[in-house]
Structure formats: C-alpha cells, structure tokens
Amino acid sequence: MSKVAVIMGSKSDLPVMQDAIDILKEFHIDVEVDIVSAHRTPEKLFDFSKTAHTRGISVIIAGAGGAAHLPGMVASLSPLPVIGVPVKSSNSIDGWDSVLSILQMPVGVPVATVALNGAKNAGILAAQIIGSSNGKVLTTIINYKESLKTKVIESSKNL
C-alpha cells in the first residue's frame, strides 16, 4: 500500500495540516507525520527528502508558513511528487509570502501548490496521484467525488 508523508515546519502548523491527515485516513491511505524544519533542522530535511522513496512513501505533503522553504527544499532533494501547503502563520504577511514561496519554483523543481491553509485539498490531490496507479484508491476517490455531487444536489433541494 502506498504511503503519504505529511510534514510541516513546526508543531504550530498541525491544526492546518490535520485536514490532510484526516482525509488520507478517511481514504485508508497510510500516513507518516513529522516535523521537518527547513531552517532549524536542515540535516533532518536532507535525510528525510533523500530517503522518503525508500520507505514506501509515494507523495509528500509539506506545509509551511512565513518564508515557506520546506516544500521547495524537499522537492529539490526528493524524486517524489511534493504538494505544498502554504500556512498562514503568526510571522506571515497575511499568507502571501508563504503562497508565493511555494508557488514560484524554478524550472526542474516543481511543487504542486494548494490554497492557503488548503491541506484537505493537498490530501485529496495526494490520493488522486496514488489512485492513478491503484484501483482501490481510485474507486475511493470516485466515490468521494460522487458524495460531493450528492451533497450539492441535496443542498439545492433544501433551499
């Protein structure tokens, strides 16, 4: 079974990143969660990034606020797809610094970027990536999307 790593720059990012963890668990995808600071634990970042694929991880979701270097640095070192979650943090310029730091990556170092505090979408995207080669996960995603449609139809009827 594929596994997704959900990492963040500090514990203060966990309330946002929990949405990715929860949706992945709802989809029955194994999740590895850790704090990996690009600035305070660069050796851990290097080790994590270079070895994640050897531990059965298929996708990395990296959340960071402020300068938000974590997703890009992980993407520069890992062969795996990286999804960046910009986190609106206390040292943030209304979140825009985080969004732009993750979004504006140089050619050759892509990071898929979701909305500010959009960890749930990061989890869904990770599941879709895994689902492209795993029929069980693909079926789960199809059913999830169908449930979204059903919710909208029911809401419309209840207006």
Disulfide bonds with the S-S distance in Angstrom:
none
